[in-house]
Amino acid sequence: MSTKIVYQKLCNEYVHMSSVLIDGMHETDETHCDYWPCNNLYIRCDGAWNCLNGADELNCMLTNCPRDTHECI
């Protein structure tokens, strides 16, 4: 397990870091996820759906779709 983690891996339903004892509670990168919104400055328009409904990827200017195709999903 790592001691550093990139923001995109927080609260993604997979534990990337060993738990740490804080105030008698075992905390991981998946603890208190209700405090971390899925659509925010750090992960908006990064090409990955961090929100279950894909809201963090809506209305983004960048796309990986070929030029001669309709907008991809």
FENKABEL-V848718 format. One record per run of one state. SS is the DSSP state (helix for helix, strand for strand, loop for the rest). FROM is the first residue (numbers start at 0). TO is the last residue. If there is no record, write none. Layout:
BEGIN
ss=SS from=FROM to=TO
ss=SS from=FROM to=TO
END
This chain:
BEGIN
ss=loop from=0 to=0
ss=strand from=1 to=1
ss=loop from=2 to=5
ss=helix from=6 to=8
ss=loop from=9 to=15
ss=strand from=16 to=16
ss=loop from=17 to=18
ss=strand from=19 to=21
ss=loop from=22 to=23
ss=strand from=24 to=26
ss=loop from=27 to=31
ss=helix from=32 to=34
ss=loop from=35 to=53
ss=helix from=54 to=56
ss=loop from=57 to=72
END
